[in-house]
Amino acid sequence: MSAERALTAFAGFMVLLSVALTYFVHPGFMWFTVFIGANLFQQSFTGFCPATIVLRKVFGFKTEKELALSGK
């Protein structure tokens, strides 16, 4: 799995988690959902997302480009 796909999966999970927390725990968790959406929005323009750095360094995911160049 590439870092880009892992990031998409992680973002989807975080949105679902934040909605569940909002519903079951406290309405204030809606701000967590807003933060995730704002981060995804800025990432679409800048290409920068802190979660990608963590996914690459901690879990060893490679980008689509790196995978294509390695032939895997």
PyMOL commands that set and color helices and strands:
alter all, ss='L'
color gray80, all
select helices_A, chain A and resi 3-24+27-46+50-59+64-70
alter helices_A, ss='H'
color red, helices_A
deselect
rebuild
show_as cartoon
